[in-house]
């Protein structure tokens, strides 16, 4: 907007030098707060002042905050050792994408081998047992023990059909995703509870941000967000707000907000910093005008309202939020009135020129917004 003002100032100065404004705009009336100017026919035909009818419309506002990208906690699985074992062979490595039930590693566990033997013996006992229900319960109990150790239903089916013990326990992937934080090493001894690796589905991620207390009434679940990162400055990632914090942080006077964003190509990584734009939707229409319509002084803003073709009156206004090159107006301009939206700086310079030459009384100094 500043470059536009410089452009109009330069044009105005050149015009004055060339004598284009030999006929100054006529001051029809003036008061302390309102001055009516009428352009000459030559100035009107030059179309240096463009107008727009003020009408209520739905305004799209935004809040910009910084955030941190993290896992979608519902799409993360942490794999831990379920039995005491020794690492034998690694089948999938950190950073690798795997599917559900893919083999990740094979380990040797005496406890697992013992459970396999017990499982096969349960079938032999069932054949000689006179109580079929009890035999079935025994088989199910041993099968559950193997499953808790990490065996799959496929492993149990193979064992019951072949009757051959596999000395190695295969660790399977519980979900499709990317392997992160792998602690698997060949020759590693592991105990129950040791964390081995993390598998995360990164197709959707969470972004955490802090919203100021004053913006709390503006933010709600379901609002659209747009995420930008330093790694991909030309790209944006869309999402929506899924959670609003339950309390305000007494130290920062902010509350936590969580958004969900799509990451179909797995470009975004947990831990990245992000710039988040929250789109605030408003159900009611508001009057808004381009930034170039407003002239600012130390007491507020004024615009130029057209009262007749080529005639403009200064009008003080109460301006609101600014977004995407527009500002809302709370008071001062009514729906249906015509306002100068391009060339307001030209009218302001004309008004000041008339004041400097004594045609109009001096008014408080205006500054361009």
N, C-alpha and C positions, 0 to 999 in steps of 0.2 A: 504494500500500500504506500510505503514511503516513496518508492520509485515513481508511482503515479503522481504524487504530490510534486515531486521535483519536476516531472514532465510538464505539469500544468503551470507551475511557477515559471518555468523557462518559456513556455508559450506565451504566458501573460506578459512577461517582460519584453519579449520580442515584439509582441503586438503593440505594446505601448510605444516602443521605439519606432516602429513603422507607422504609427499613427492610426492603427486600426480602431482605436477606441477614442477617436477625436470627440465622438459623442458619448458622454458618460451616461450610465444608467440614471434614470430620474428617481430621486427620493420623493415618493408621494407623501409619506408620513413617517414619523419616527417617535418613539417613546423611549423610556429608559431601558425597556426590555424587548421591544419589538420594532423592527425597521422594515419598511416595505420598499422593495426595489423593483423597478421595471426595466427590462433590457430593451435596447434599441432594436429596430427591425433587422439591422445587419448582424447583431449578436444572436438574435433568435434564429436567423437563417443559417448561421454558422454551426448550429447544433452543438455548441460547446457545453450546454447544460442539458442533461438528460433527466427525465423524471420517471417516477414509478408510482402507481397507486398502492397505498398501504392497505393490505388486506390480511386478516388473520390466516395463518397457516401453521401446519404442524412443523415444529422445529426439532431438528435432530441435534441433541447436545451430547457431549462426550466428557468423560473424566479420564485423565491420563495418569497412570501410576506405574511404578516399577514393580517387578515381581520376580519370582524364582520358579523355575520349572522343576517338577518332581514327578515321581511315579504316580500312576493311578493305583492306589493301594489295593483295589479290587482285582487288579491284573498282575499281581506279583506273587510268586511262590518262592519260598526259601526252603531249600533242600538240606536236611541235616542227617547225619549218620543215625541209623536206628539200631545198629548192632556194633559190637566191637569187631573191627576188621582191618585188613591191610590192603592198601591200594595195589592193584595189579596192572590194570590197563585203562588209560583214558581214551574215551571214544568221541568226545565233543569238548571244544575248548572255548575259553572266554571270548565273547564277541560273536560267536557263531549263532546263527538262527536255527532253531530246532522246532519240530512239530511235536504234538502231544504223543506220549509213549515212545519217543525216540530213545535209543540207548545212549546213556551219558558216560557210564564207566562200569567196569567189572571189578569186584573186590572179593577177597577170600575171607570168609568168616566161619570159624569152627562151629559157632552157635547156629548159624544158618544151615550148615551141613547136617548138624544133629537134628534140626527141625525137619529137614527133608526126609531123613531116615524115619523119623517118628510118623511123618505123613504117610509114607509107604507102608509102614507097619500097621497103621490104622486101617488100611484097606484089607490087609491080611487078617487082622483081628475081626473085621466086619464079616468076612466070609465064614468064619467059624462061630460067630456070635449067634446066640439064640434070640437075642433082643435086638431087632433091626433098628428100632428107634434109638437105643443107646449107642449102637455102632455108628449110626448116622451122626449123632451129636458129637461123638468122639472125632470123627473125620472133619466135621465142621469146625470144631475147636482148634484142631491142629492147622487146618487151612487158614483160619483167622490169624493164628500165630505167625504163619509165613507171610501173610499179607501185611501184618504190622511190622515185620522185619524189612519190608520193601519189595517182596515178590509181587508179580502181577497175576491176574487171572490167567493170562496166557501161559505164564510159567507153571502154574498149578496144573493146567490142562496137559501141558507137555509131560510133566512129571508123572501124572496119574496114567497117561497113555503108554509112555515108554518104560516107566519103572526105573529109569536111570537117573542117578543123582548128579546134579551139576555142581561141582565144587565152588563155583563162583556165583555170587549174587550180582545181578545186573541192576544198576540204578537207572530208572526210567524218568523221562521228563513228564511232570504232571500237567503241563500246558504247553501250548505253542508260544514261542517268544524268543528273546535274545538272552544268551547266557551272560551274566554279570557277576563280578566278585567271586570268581572261581578260586577255591582253595585246594582243588584236586591236584595231587602230585604223585607220580609213580613212586611206590615204596612208602607212601605215607601211612602211618598207623592212625586209626581213628577210633574214637570212643563214642558211645551213644550220646547224642546231643550236639556233637561238633558240627558247626555250620560248614557245609561243603560248597555251595554255590547258590546263586539267585537267578531265577528266570523271570523275565518281565516282558509282558506284551506292551510294546511302545507305540502301538498304533493310535492310542489315546493317552494323553498325559494330563496332569493337573498343573495349574499355575497358581501360586499363592501370592497375594498382594495385601497391603494394608490400606484401608480407606479411612480418611479423616472423619472424625465424629460428626462434623457438620454436613457431610455428604451422605450420612446414613439414610435419610428419607428418600434419596434419589436412587439408591441401588437396591435391586431386588433379584431374586432367583429367576433365571430364564432370560435375562438381558444378554444381548450379543456382545462379544468381546473380540478384539483383534490383537494378535500378539506379534511383536517384531523383535528380532534378536540381532546382535552384532555379527553373528556368524553368517546370517543370510539377510543383509540389509534391504535387498530388493524384494524379499518375499514376506508375505503375511500369512498368519495361521489363524483360522477362525475357530470360535468356540462360544461357550455361554457360561454364565455364572450358575453354579450348582449348590453353593453353600455360603451362608452369611454367618459370621461369628456370633457367639452368644453373649459376648461381653466386650467392653471397651478396655483397652490396655491403659491403666491409670498413668503410666509413665509417658506414653507417646500420644495418648488421646486418639488412638486409631482402633479399628476393629478388623479382624481377619476375614478375608473373602477368598473363596476358592473357585476357580474356573476350570472347565474341562475343554481341552482343545484337541483337534484332530491332527495326527502326525502320520499320515498314510505311508510316506516314504522313509520313515524313521530318521528324518534329518535332525529333529530336535533331540537333545539329550538331557536326562535329569541332571540338575545342578546348574543349568544355563541361567543367566540373568535375562530378563525380558522387559520390554516396554509394552504395557497393556493399555489399550484404549477401550473403555467401557461406553457403549452406546446407551444413552438414557432416552427412553421413549416417553413422550408426554401425550396424554389423551386429549388435551384441549388445544385449540389454535391460539397462536400468539402473533402479534405484529412484530415483524423484524425487517430491518433495512440493511443494505450493504454498509460496511465500515466507512466507505468513502462519503456517506451521507452526513456523517457526524463531524461537527467542529467542537473542540473541547477548550474550556478555559479552567481557571482554578476553582470555579464553583459548579462545574458540571458540563453538560453538552447542550448544543442547539443544532437545529436543522433548518433548512429553507423549505417552507411549504408554499406551493404555487396556489395563489388565490385567483388568478386569471392568466391566460396565455402570456408567458413572458414576465409575469409579476410574481415576486416571491416575498414572503414575510418571514422574518426570523422567529423561530419557535423553540423555547427551552423545553427539553424533554428529560424524562427520567429513564435512563438506559439500564438494561440488565446484562445478562450473560452474553459473552462473545463466543461464537463457534463457526468455523468454516467461513470466515470472512463476513459474517453478519452479526448484528447485535439486536437483541429484543428491546422493545419499548414498552415500559409500564404505563407511562402517561405522557401527554403532550401532543400526541398525534392520534387521531381517530381513524377507524376503518373508513376507507373511501377517499381520504385526503391524498393529494398528489404531492410528492416530496422529490426534491432534487437528489438524485442518487449518483450522478456523475457531474462534476463541475461545481460542487459545493465550495471547493477551495477557491475557484474563480469568483464566485459570488462574494465570498468572504473578503477576498483581496479588493474587489470593487468597493465593497462597503467601507473597508478601512481607507481606501484611497479618497472616497468622498469625505470621510471624517477628517483626514489629514488636510484636505483642501477647505475645510470649514463648511462644506455643504450640509453635513450631518453633525450633530453634537457628538462630542467624544463619548465613547462608551468604554466599559472595562475591557482590558486587553484580552483578546481571544487567542488561543493557541490551537493549532491544528492537531487533531488527534493523530 
